[in-house]
Amino acid sequence: MTASNRTGGPDDRAAGRAADMSARPQVRIEIAYHRRLPGGGADEIDYDAKILAISAAAEMAGMHPQTLRQYDRLGLVEPARTPGGGRRYSVRDVTRLREVQRLSQDEGVNLAGIKRIMDLEREVQAVRAEAGAAVEELARELQRARAQLAELQAMAGPFGRSTDIVLWRGEQR
């Protein structure tokens, strides 16, 4: 047996690479981009900061950079552009890319279907945000009405006149 066979020759390494390529890569990258909150509050992680170059975003998403360019052309992801025209992705974009990949590979959805799904998800989020704002406004209005009612009740005092009408009939003979 030759030295290359004992230590894992070129054929063994090629087979190992093929097995590694078929497995979905598990990449864990933590982004520590913070933004300061107004008023000197604590920092918070900004998941929408477009700070990742296409190569980093592709590696995090487990895709080829050319795939990211195609998804950009189709409108599945919207990276920011540098003055030189380079693409910059956010952590939220990478999450979206992983979801596109999952829908495509695991669920068998074509790219047009994925685009429609993502458009509908955006619409649902917009409707939820609008409904949440309406509920908050109604809660504030209810609070104002309750305060006004309490004020009117205080003005009437404990001996306020009753405005109830009581109908009474005497005994009939």
Phi and psi restraints in degrees (value plus and minus 20) as a CYANA .aco file:
   2 THR   PHI    -104.9   -64.9
   2 THR   PSI     146.6   186.6
   3 ALA   PHI     -83.7   -43.7
   3 ALA   PSI     -56.2   -16.2
   4 SER   PHI     -88.5   -48.5
   4 SER   PSI     -50.9   -10.9
   5 ASN   PHI     -94.1   -54.1
   5 ASN   PSI     -56.2   -16.2
   6 ARG   PHI     -89.3   -49.3
   6 ARG   PSI     -54.5   -14.5
   7 THR   PHI    -116.5   -76.5
   7 THR   PSI     -15.7    24.3
   8 GLY   PHI      74.2   114.2
   8 GLY   PSI      66.0   106.0
   9 GLY   PHI     -91.2   -51.2
   9 GLY   PSI    -195.5  -155.5
  10 PRO   PHI     -79.4   -39.4
  10 PRO   PSI     -55.3   -15.3
  11 ASP   PHI     -87.7   -47.7
  11 ASP   PSI     -60.6   -20.6
  12 ASP   PHI     -84.9   -44.9
  12 ASP   PSI     -62.3   -22.3
  13 ARG   PHI     -86.1   -46.1
  13 ARG   PSI     -58.7   -18.7
  14 ALA   PHI     -84.3   -44.3
  14 ALA   PSI     -60.4   -20.4
  15 ALA   PHI     -85.7   -45.7
  15 ALA   PSI     -59.2   -19.2
  16 GLY   PHI     -85.0   -45.0
  16 GLY   PSI     -59.8   -19.8
  17 ARG   PHI     -84.9   -44.9
  17 ARG   PSI     -59.9   -19.9
  18 ALA   PHI     -83.4   -43.4
  18 ALA   PSI     -60.1   -20.1
  19 ALA   PHI     -86.4   -46.4
  19 ALA   PSI     -59.3   -19.3
  20 ASP   PHI     -86.8   -46.8
  20 ASP   PSI     -56.9   -16.9
  21 MET   PHI     -89.1   -49.1
  21 MET   PSI     -51.8   -11.8
  22 SER   PHI     -95.5   -55.5
  22 SER   PSI     -47.2    -7.2
  23 ALA   PHI     -98.0   -58.0
  23 ALA   PSI     122.0   162.0
  24 ARG   PHI     -93.4   -53.4
  24 ARG   PSI     105.3   145.3
  25 PRO   PHI     -88.1   -48.1
  25 PRO   PSI     119.4   159.4
  26 GLN   PHI    -124.0   -84.0
  26 GLN   PSI      82.7   122.7
  27 VAL   PHI    -131.6   -91.6
  27 VAL   PSI     110.0   150.0
  28 ARG   PHI    -141.9  -101.9
  28 ARG   PSI      90.0   130.0
  29 ILE   PHI    -146.0  -106.0
  29 ILE   PSI     108.8   148.8
  30 GLU   PHI    -122.5   -82.5
  30 GLU   PSI     110.1   150.1
  31 ILE   PHI    -120.4   -80.4
  31 ILE   PSI     106.7   146.7
  32 ALA   PHI    -133.7   -93.7
  32 ALA   PSI      33.4    73.4
  33 TYR   PHI    -116.5   -76.5
  33 TYR   PSI      98.2   138.2
  34 HIS   PHI    -134.3   -94.3
  34 HIS   PSI     134.2   174.2
  35 ARG   PHI    -146.3  -106.3
  35 ARG   PSI     125.3   165.3
  36 ARG   PHI    -100.0   -60.0
  36 ARG   PSI     116.8   156.8
  37 LEU   PHI    -104.2   -64.2
  37 LEU   PSI     128.2   168.2
  38 PRO   PHI     -81.6   -41.6
  38 PRO   PSI     127.6   167.6
  39 GLY   PHI      63.9   103.9
  39 GLY   PSI      -7.4    32.6
  40 GLY   PHI      54.9    94.9
  40 GLY   PSI       0.0    40.0
  41 GLY   PHI     -90.2   -50.2
  41 GLY   PSI    -199.6  -159.6
  42 ALA   PHI     -85.9   -45.9
  42 ALA   PSI     134.6   174.6
  43 ASP   PHI     -90.8   -50.8
  43 ASP   PSI     135.1   175.1
  44 GLU   PHI    -155.7  -115.7
  44 GLU   PSI     130.3   170.3
  45 ILE   PHI     -93.2   -53.2
  45 ILE   PSI     113.7   153.7
  46 ASP   PHI    -121.3   -81.3
  46 ASP   PSI      79.6   119.6
  47 TYR   PHI     -96.3   -56.3
  47 TYR   PSI     -30.3     9.7
  48 ASP   PHI    -121.0   -81.0
  48 ASP   PSI     -17.9    22.1
  49 ALA   PHI     -89.0   -49.0
  49 ALA   PSI     103.8   143.8
  50 LYS   PHI    -106.2   -66.2
  50 LYS   PSI      64.3   104.3
  51 ILE   PHI    -141.5  -101.5
  51 ILE   PSI     -28.4    11.6
  52 LEU   PHI    -114.5   -74.5
  52 LEU   PSI     108.5   148.5
  53 ALA   PHI     -89.7   -49.7
  53 ALA   PSI     142.4   182.4
  54 ILE   PHI     -79.5   -39.5
  54 ILE   PSI     -55.9   -15.9
  55 SER   PHI     -86.3   -46.3
  55 SER   PSI     -61.3   -21.3
  56 ALA   PHI     -88.5   -48.5
  56 ALA   PSI     -63.8   -23.8
  57 ALA   PHI     -83.9   -43.9
  57 ALA   PSI     -59.9   -19.9
  58 ALA   PHI     -84.1   -44.1
  58 ALA   PSI     -62.5   -22.5
  59 GLU   PHI     -84.8   -44.8
  59 GLU   PSI     -63.2   -23.2
  60 MET   PHI     -84.0   -44.0
  60 MET   PSI     -56.2   -16.2
  61 ALA   PHI    -104.7   -64.7
  61 ALA   PSI     -31.6     8.4
  62 GLY   PHI      54.0    94.0
  62 GLY   PSI      16.7    56.7
  63 MET   PHI    -150.2  -110.2
  63 MET   PSI     148.2   188.2
  64 HIS   PHI    -104.4   -64.4
  64 HIS   PSI     123.2   163.2
  65 PRO   PHI     -74.4   -34.4
  65 PRO   PSI     -52.5   -12.5
  66 GLN   PHI     -84.5   -44.5
  66 GLN   PSI     -52.7   -12.7
  67 THR   PHI     -84.9   -44.9
  67 THR   PSI     -60.2   -20.2
  68 LEU   PHI     -83.3   -43.3
  68 LEU   PSI     -58.8   -18.8
  69 ARG   PHI     -83.9   -43.9
  69 ARG   PSI     -60.3   -20.3
  70 GLN   PHI     -84.8   -44.8
  70 GLN   PSI     -63.9   -23.9
  71 TYR   PHI     -84.6   -44.6
  71 TYR   PSI     -52.5   -12.5
  72 ASP   PHI     -84.9   -44.9
  72 ASP   PSI     -66.4   -26.4
  73 ARG   PHI     -80.9   -40.9
  73 ARG   PSI     -55.9   -15.9
  74 LEU   PHI    -100.6   -60.6
  74 LEU   PSI     -30.5     9.5
  75 GLY   PHI      63.8   103.8
  75 GLY   PSI      -4.1    35.9
  76 LEU   PHI     -96.7   -56.7
  76 LEU   PSI     -44.6    -4.6
  77 VAL   PHI    -163.3  -123.3
  77 VAL   PSI     128.0   168.0
  78 GLU   PHI    -145.4  -105.4
  78 GLU   PSI      66.5   106.5
  79 PRO   PHI     -94.2   -54.2
  79 PRO   PSI     138.0   178.0
  80 ALA   PHI     -99.5   -59.5
  80 ALA   PSI     145.0   185.0
  81 ARG   PHI    -138.2   -98.2
  81 ARG   PSI     119.6   159.6
  82 THR   PHI    -100.6   -60.6
  82 THR   PSI     146.7   186.7
  83 PRO   PHI     -76.5   -36.5
  83 PRO   PSI     -49.0    -9.0
  84 GLY   PHI    -105.3   -65.3
  84 GLY   PSI     -21.5    18.5
  85 GLY   PHI      76.5   116.5
  85 GLY   PSI     -19.7    20.3
  86 GLY   PHI     -90.1   -50.1
  86 GLY   PSI     132.4   172.4
  87 ARG   PHI    -109.5   -69.5
  87 ARG   PSI     122.5   162.5
  88 ARG   PHI    -148.5  -108.5
  88 ARG   PSI     109.5   149.5
  89 TYR   PHI    -133.1   -93.1
  89 TYR   PSI     137.1   177.1
  90 SER   PHI    -126.0   -86.0
  90 SER   PSI     151.0   191.0
  91 VAL   PHI     -83.4   -43.4
  91 VAL   PSI     -57.1   -17.1
  92 ARG   PHI     -83.9   -43.9
  92 ARG   PSI     -56.5   -16.5
  93 ASP   PHI     -83.1   -43.1
  93 ASP   PSI     -61.8   -21.8
  94 VAL   PHI     -83.2   -43.2
  94 VAL   PSI     -61.0   -21.0
  95 THR   PHI     -81.1   -41.1
  95 THR   PSI     -62.1   -22.1
  96 ARG   PHI     -83.7   -43.7
  96 ARG   PSI     -61.0   -21.0
  97 LEU   PHI     -82.6   -42.6
  97 LEU   PSI     -61.0   -21.0
  98 ARG   PHI     -82.8   -42.8
  98 ARG   PSI     -58.5   -18.5
  99 GLU   PHI     -86.7   -46.7
  99 GLU   PSI     -59.8   -19.8
 100 VAL   PHI     -79.2   -39.2
 100 VAL   PSI     -65.7   -25.7
 101 GLN   PHI     -83.0   -43.0
 101 GLN   PSI     -61.8   -21.8
 102 ARG   PHI     -83.3   -43.3
 102 ARG   PSI     -66.7   -26.7
 103 LEU   PHI     -82.3   -42.3
 103 LEU   PSI     -59.1   -19.1
 104 SER   PHI     -91.4   -51.4
 104 SER   PSI     -70.0   -30.0
 105 GLN   PHI    -103.4   -63.4
 105 GLN   PSI     -64.5   -24.5
 106 ASP   PHI    -106.0   -66.0
 106 ASP   PSI     -55.5   -15.5
 107 GLU   PHI    -120.5   -80.5
 107 GLU   PSI     -33.7     6.3
 108 GLY   PHI      54.4    94.4
 108 GLY   PSI       4.5    44.5
 109 VAL   PHI    -105.9   -65.9
 109 VAL   PSI     115.1   155.1
 110 ASN   PHI     -97.3   -57.3
 110 ASN   PSI     148.9   188.9
 111 LEU   PHI     -83.9   -43.9
 111 LEU   PSI     -55.5   -15.5
 112 ALA   PHI     -84.6   -44.6
 112 ALA   PSI     -60.5   -20.5
 113 GLY   PHI     -85.2   -45.2
 113 GLY   PSI     -60.3   -20.3
 114 ILE   PHI     -83.7   -43.7
 114 ILE   PSI     -61.9   -21.9
 115 LYS   PHI     -80.5   -40.5
 115 LYS   PSI     -63.5   -23.5
 116 ARG   PHI     -84.4   -44.4
 116 ARG   PSI     -62.6   -22.6
 117 ILE   PHI     -79.2   -39.2
 117 ILE   PSI     -66.0   -26.0
 118 MET   PHI     -87.5   -47.5
 118 MET   PSI     -58.2   -18.2
 119 ASP   PHI     -81.9   -41.9
 119 ASP   PSI     -63.5   -23.5
 120 LEU   PHI     -85.3   -45.3
 120 LEU   PSI     -57.8   -17.8
 121 GLU   PHI     -83.2   -43.2
 121 GLU   PSI     -59.9   -19.9
 122 ARG   PHI     -83.4   -43.4
 122 ARG   PSI     -61.2   -21.2
 123 GLU   PHI     -82.4   -42.4
 123 GLU   PSI     -63.0   -23.0
 124 VAL   PHI     -81.6   -41.6
 124 VAL   PSI     -63.6   -23.6
 125 GLN   PHI     -81.9   -41.9
 125 GLN   PSI     -60.4   -20.4
 126 ALA   PHI     -85.4   -45.4
 126 ALA   PSI     -62.5   -22.5
 127 VAL   PHI     -85.0   -45.0
 127 VAL   PSI     -61.2   -21.2
 128 ARG   PHI     -82.8   -42.8
 128 ARG   PSI     -62.2   -22.2
 129 ALA   PHI     -83.7   -43.7
 129 ALA   PSI     -62.7   -22.7
 130 GLU   PHI     -83.8   -43.8
 130 GLU   PSI     -63.9   -23.9
 131 ALA   PHI     -85.1   -45.1
 131 ALA   PSI     -59.7   -19.7
 132 GLY   PHI     -82.7   -42.7
 132 GLY   PSI     -61.1   -21.1
 133 ALA   PHI     -85.6   -45.6
 133 ALA   PSI     -59.5   -19.5
 134 ALA   PHI     -85.2   -45.2
 134 ALA   PSI     -60.8   -20.8
 135 VAL   PHI     -84.1   -44.1
 135 VAL   PSI     -62.0   -22.0
 136 GLU   PHI     -82.6   -42.6
 136 GLU   PSI     -61.6   -21.6
 137 GLU   PHI     -84.4   -44.4
 137 GLU   PSI     -62.6   -22.6
 138 LEU   PHI     -83.8   -43.8
 138 LEU   PSI     -57.6   -17.6
 139 ALA   PHI     -85.1   -45.1
 139 ALA   PSI     -60.9   -20.9
 140 ARG   PHI     -84.9   -44.9
 140 ARG   PSI     -61.3   -21.3
 141 GLU   PHI     -83.7   -43.7
 141 GLU   PSI     -61.4   -21.4
 142 LEU   PHI     -82.8   -42.8
 142 LEU   PSI     -61.2   -21.2
 143 GLN   PHI     -83.3   -43.3
 143 GLN   PSI     -61.9   -21.9
 144 ARG   PHI     -83.4   -43.4
 144 ARG   PSI     -62.1   -22.1
 145 ALA   PHI     -84.6   -44.6
 145 ALA   PSI     -59.6   -19.6
 146 ARG   PHI     -85.7   -45.7
 146 ARG   PSI     -59.7   -19.7
 147 ALA   PHI     -84.8   -44.8
 147 ALA   PSI     -61.3   -21.3
 148 GLN   PHI     -85.4   -45.4
 148 GLN   PSI     -60.2   -20.2
 149 LEU   PHI     -82.8   -42.8
 149 LEU   PSI     -63.6   -23.6
 150 ALA   PHI     -82.9   -42.9
 150 ALA   PSI     -58.8   -18.8
 151 GLU   PHI     -84.0   -44.0
 151 GLU   PSI     -64.7   -24.7
 152 LEU   PHI     -84.9   -44.9
 152 LEU   PSI     -58.7   -18.7
 153 GLN   PHI     -86.0   -46.0
 153 GLN   PSI     -56.0   -16.0
 154 ALA   PHI     -86.9   -46.9
 154 ALA   PSI     -57.2   -17.2
 155 MET   PHI     -87.8   -47.8
 155 MET   PSI     -54.3   -14.3
 156 ALA   PHI     -91.0   -51.0
 156 ALA   PSI     -45.1    -5.1
 157 GLY   PHI      54.5    94.5
 157 GLY   PSI     157.5   197.5
 158 PRO   PHI     -93.6   -53.6
 158 PRO   PSI     -37.3     2.7
 159 PHE   PHI    -129.8   -89.8
 159 PHE   PSI      11.8    51.8
 160 GLY   PHI     -82.0   -42.0
 160 GLY   PSI     128.2   168.2
 161 ARG   PHI     -94.5   -54.5
 161 ARG   PSI     123.8   163.8
 162 SER   PHI    -105.8   -65.8
 162 SER   PSI     120.6   160.6
 163 THR   PHI    -126.3   -86.3
 163 THR   PSI      -5.1    34.9
 164 ASP   PHI     -91.6   -51.6
 164 ASP   PSI     122.5   162.5
 165 ILE   PHI    -126.0   -86.0
 165 ILE   PSI     106.5   146.5
 166 VAL   PHI    -132.9   -92.9
 166 VAL   PSI     104.9   144.9
 167 LEU   PHI    -116.0   -76.0
 167 LEU   PSI     111.3   151.3
 168 TRP   PHI    -157.6  -117.6
 168 TRP   PSI     117.1   157.1
 169 ARG   PHI    -139.4   -99.4
 169 ARG   PSI     117.1   157.1
 170 GLY   PHI     -95.7   -55.7
 170 GLY   PSI     156.1   196.1
 171 GLU   PHI     -87.2   -47.2
 171 GLU   PSI     120.5   160.5
 172 GLN   PHI    -123.0   -83.0
 172 GLN   PSI     117.4   157.4
